[in-house]
Amino acid sequence: MPRDKEIDKPMKPLRRRRKKGDGGGASGGGDRAQIVGNPNPDPDPDPDPEPDPYPDPDPDPIPTL
């Protein structure tokens, strides 16, 4: 009956594998690529803008004499 004693032993905590890449640390560090800015910017943000229903009057009207 020695097998029962083996089963009753507390299991060692399994070691978790470190993910490859970022080394972490207080000041950052690590090899993983950092995404800077928008990776795929919208090429045409407003393809069909609605026309202004009330256009501004001429900002520099020609004075009439």
N, CA, C and O of each residue as an XYZ file, in Angstrom:
260
protein
N       0.802     -1.219      0.000
C       0.000      0.000      0.000
C       0.838      1.275      0.000
O       0.392      2.264      0.580
N       1.994      1.318     -0.596
C       2.783      2.558     -0.610
C       2.211      3.601     -1.566
O       2.539      4.783     -1.453
N       1.370      3.186     -2.495
C       0.841      4.139     -3.467
C      -0.069      5.165     -2.799
O      -0.086      6.319     -3.227
N      -0.816      4.794     -1.782
C      -1.691      5.755     -1.111
C      -0.888      6.902     -0.508
O      -1.329      8.051     -0.525
N       0.289      6.590      0.023
C       1.122      7.642      0.609
C       1.563      8.622     -0.471
O       1.628      9.825     -0.216
N       1.868      8.134     -1.671
C       2.293      9.037     -2.748
C       1.148      9.963     -3.169
O       1.360     11.140     -3.459
N      -0.058      9.413     -3.195
C      -1.201     10.220     -3.618
C      -1.493     11.308     -2.594
O      -1.897     12.411     -2.963
N      -1.293     11.013     -1.310
C      -1.620     11.975     -0.268
C      -0.604     13.107     -0.153
O      -0.860     14.097      0.532
N       0.546     12.974     -0.817
C       1.559     14.037     -0.726
C       1.002     15.315     -1.346
O       0.312     15.257     -2.364
N       1.288     16.446     -0.756
C       0.838     17.699     -1.387
C       1.593     17.924     -2.692
O       2.797     17.684     -2.777
N       0.880     18.380     -3.688
C       1.506     18.584     -4.997
C       2.350     19.853     -4.961
O       1.988     20.843     -4.325
N       3.466     19.801     -5.647
C       4.273     21.012     -5.787
C       3.539     21.960     -6.729
O       2.926     21.510     -7.697
N       3.590     23.254     -6.464
C       2.949     24.170     -7.409
C       3.651     24.104     -8.759
O       4.878     24.161     -8.833
N       2.878     23.987     -9.804
C       3.466     23.886    -11.139
C       4.067     25.233    -11.518
O       3.477     26.286    -11.279
N       5.226     25.176    -12.100
C       5.869     26.418    -12.540
C       5.238     26.857    -13.839
O       5.057     26.069    -14.767
N       4.911     28.128    -13.883
C       4.308     28.650    -15.105
C       5.407     29.043    -16.062
O       6.428     29.602    -15.661
N       5.194     28.749    -17.316
C       6.177     29.125    -18.327
C       6.106     30.612    -18.578
O       5.020     31.181    -18.697
N       7.257     31.239    -18.657
C       7.275     32.668    -18.983
C       6.977     32.829    -20.455
O       7.455     32.060    -21.289
N       6.190     33.829    -20.761
C       5.930     34.107    -22.164
C       7.173     34.723    -22.772
O       7.840     35.549    -22.149
N       7.473     34.321    -23.977
C       8.644     34.893    -24.645
C       8.334     36.340    -25.011
O       7.189     36.687    -25.299
N       9.337     37.152    -24.996
C       9.145     38.536    -25.420
C       9.418     39.502    -24.294
O      10.551     39.631    -23.831
N       8.380     40.178    -23.855
C       8.553     41.287    -22.926
C       9.179     40.817    -21.625
O       8.667     39.911    -20.966
N      10.291     41.442    -21.264
C      10.955     41.080    -20.026
C      10.362     41.787    -18.832
O      10.635     41.402    -17.696
N       9.566     42.799    -19.052
C       8.940     43.514    -17.952
C       9.933     44.389    -17.223
O      10.886     44.881    -17.828
N       9.726     44.591    -15.935
C      10.633     45.434    -15.168
C      10.004     46.786    -14.899
O       9.029     47.173    -15.544
N      10.572     47.498    -13.938
C       9.971     48.763    -13.523
C      10.025     49.803    -14.637
O       9.079     50.568    -14.826
N      11.132     49.827    -15.371
C      11.268     50.857    -16.393
C      11.027     50.280    -17.773
O      11.603     50.758    -18.750
N      10.191     49.267    -17.871
C       9.875     48.730    -19.182
C      10.805     47.601    -19.546
O      10.807     46.560    -18.890
N      11.584     47.789    -20.567
C      12.437     46.716    -21.026
C      11.626     45.728    -21.822
O      10.396     45.753    -21.765
N      12.274     44.868    -22.555
C      11.546     43.849    -23.296
C      11.768     43.980    -24.780
O      12.179     45.022    -25.290
N      11.477     42.868    -25.466
C      11.798     42.787    -26.887
C      10.577     42.996    -27.771
O      10.713     43.166    -28.982
N       9.394     42.984    -27.186
C       8.213     42.991    -28.024
C       8.057     44.328    -28.726
O       8.389     45.382    -28.183
N       7.546     44.256    -29.943
C       7.362     45.473    -30.730
C       6.257     46.315    -30.106
O       5.224     45.793    -29.686
N       6.484     47.611    -30.051
C       5.491     48.526    -29.487
C       4.716     49.150    -30.638
O       5.303     49.613    -31.617
N       3.392     49.157    -30.513
C       2.581     49.800    -31.533
C       2.562     51.296    -31.226
O       2.154     51.707    -30.140
N       3.000     52.095    -32.175
C       3.033     53.541    -31.978
C       2.088     54.161    -32.984
O       2.212     53.924    -34.186
N       1.154     54.946    -32.509
C       0.212     55.594    -33.402
C      -0.837     54.609    -33.894
O      -0.993     53.526    -33.330
N      -1.544     54.978    -34.929
C      -2.597     54.133    -35.481
C      -1.981     53.172    -36.478
O      -1.399     53.626    -37.463
N      -2.080     51.849    -36.271
C      -1.425     50.924    -37.188
C      -2.004     50.968    -38.598
O      -1.261     50.801    -39.565
N      -3.320     51.189    -38.741
C      -3.895     51.315    -40.084
C      -4.872     52.484    -40.091
O      -6.068     52.303    -39.861
N      -4.357     53.687    -40.357
C      -5.229     54.861    -40.344
C      -6.255     54.795    -41.467
O      -6.009     54.203    -42.518
N      -7.403     55.407    -41.229
C      -8.465     55.433    -42.229
C      -8.011     56.315    -43.393
O      -7.752     57.501    -43.192
N      -7.909     55.762    -44.604
C      -7.396     56.575    -45.718
C      -8.334     57.716    -46.102
O      -7.866     58.778    -46.511
N      -9.664     57.519    -45.977
C     -10.621     58.559    -46.350
C     -11.624     58.691    -45.214
O     -12.662     58.029    -45.225
N     -11.324     59.549    -44.219
C     -12.172     59.582    -43.032
C     -13.611     60.021    -43.307
O     -14.528     59.502    -42.670
N     -13.843     60.958    -44.231
C     -15.200     61.424    -44.519
C     -15.372     61.473    -46.035
O     -15.186     62.530    -46.638
N     -15.725     60.347    -46.664
C     -15.735     60.322    -48.125
C     -16.837     61.178    -48.746
O     -16.659     61.693    -49.850
N     -17.988     61.344    -48.053
C     -19.092     62.107    -48.643
C     -19.655     63.069    -47.608
O     -20.720     62.814    -47.046
N     -18.954     64.176    -47.346
C     -19.482     65.120    -46.356
C     -20.726     65.820    -46.887
O     -20.827     66.137    -48.072
N     -21.668     66.053    -45.982
C     -22.882     66.739    -46.417
C     -22.564     68.211    -46.664
O     -21.815     68.819    -45.899
N     -23.126     68.790    -47.724
C     -22.875     70.234    -47.959
C     -23.536     71.062    -46.865
O     -24.573     70.687    -46.319
N     -22.916     72.191    -46.561
C     -23.434     73.070    -45.504
C     -24.735     73.706    -45.979
O     -24.734     74.439    -46.968
N     -25.858     73.437    -45.286
C     -27.124     74.023    -45.757
C     -27.160     75.541    -45.623
O     -27.877     76.211    -46.366
N     -26.380     76.097    -44.667
C     -26.334     77.550    -44.485
C     -24.889     78.005    -44.628
O     -24.193     78.168    -43.626
N     -24.425     78.213    -45.863
C     -23.025     78.650    -46.028
C     -22.818     80.049    -45.437
O     -23.723     80.883    -45.410
N     -21.589     80.265    -44.966
C     -21.268     81.573    -44.380
C     -21.341     82.650    -45.465
O     -20.982     82.402    -46.616
N     -21.804     83.841    -45.095
C     -21.763     84.932    -46.083
C     -20.310     85.282    -46.390
O     -19.390     84.913    -45.660
N     -20.137     85.996    -47.480
C     -18.771     86.334    -47.910
C     -18.058     87.062    -46.773
O     -18.499     88.135    -46.358
N     -16.959     86.493    -46.262
C     -16.305     87.130    -45.119
C     -15.656     88.467    -45.458
O     -15.452     89.295    -44.571
N     -15.326     88.689    -46.746
C     -14.668     89.949    -47.127
C     -15.433     90.564    -48.297
O     -14.955     90.533    -49.431
N     -16.619     91.126    -48.032
C     -17.389     91.676    -49.163
C     -16.717     92.917    -49.742
O     -16.061     93.688    -49.041
N     -16.901     93.072    -51.003
C     -16.327     94.259    -51.662
C     -17.236     95.449    -51.349
O     -18.428     95.413    -51.654
N     -16.685     96.495    -50.745
C     -17.558     97.657    -50.410
C     -18.022     98.366    -51.676
O     -17.238     98.605    -52.594
N     -19.293     98.694    -51.707
C     -19.826     99.400    -52.870
C     -19.900    100.893    -52.545
O     -20.298    101.286    -51.449
N     -19.510    101.710    -53.519
C     -19.509    103.162    -53.292
C     -20.728    103.810    -53.900
O     -20.893    105.026    -53.806
